[in-house]
Amino acid sequence: VLSNSQFEKFINFFGKSSFVIDCTFSENQSLSEAIQKIQKDAEIAVRQGVTQLILSDKETSEKKIAIPMLLCVGAINNHLINNKLRGYVSINTQTGEVLDTHSFAVLLGVGATTINSYIAFDSIYQRYEKGLFGKISYEECIKRYIKSVDNGLLKIMSKMGISVLSSYRGGCNFEAVGLSRTIVSEYFQGVTSKISGIGLTGIEKKVKHIHKQAFQSNDSILP
């Protein structure tokens, strides 16, 4: 779990051997096309010798919709495994979706190497500015947040008898509830989906609807 400043240092450290993949798509594009594009981009980058892929949804704006990060990581992870390239690269994520330990655990479980949940850190900063943390310094707030996430991850892994993160990463040690079997077999190989459920078109509709609500409504108060 990397803080915003750690993530910047990380990108600067790897320089040209890192490659940023924009995980957003436009209104007139389909989600399926967008996923195929990021899979191709990832494959080309790895074949060119990149060792760090950075999946980022920071480009989200009124015209650009974020692809669910879980889908991005799963799709790229699977695509690279099928092309026998996964061992050459790390998949790093910069996402606004992840806030709680469950979300961190699932992202790591489908193959993420590092996670920077920039919105969580920005929110902590906003609350720190308002003086809601008393005398605790901002650095200390960040440390405490990361420590609590780490402890949560340790608890989740230890329930499965796993003691090191590298054994948990990409292991898909969980079951999908309400996801169609097609999606699961295509992007999350190894996960079982007994109930089946929403498909790619359903996810696309949902994502576009949420995006529309966020950018086109005039509510100043949350519903």
Salt bridges, closest charged atoms under 4 A:
ASP22 OD2 - LYS64 NZ 2.88
ASP41 OD2 - LYS37 NZ 2.85
GLU43 OE2 - ARG47 NE 3.06
GLU43 OE1 - HIS79 NE2 2.81
GLU140 OE2 - ARG144 NE 3.15
GLU175 OE1 - LYS194 NZ 3.73
GLU204 OE2 - LYS208 NZ 3.01
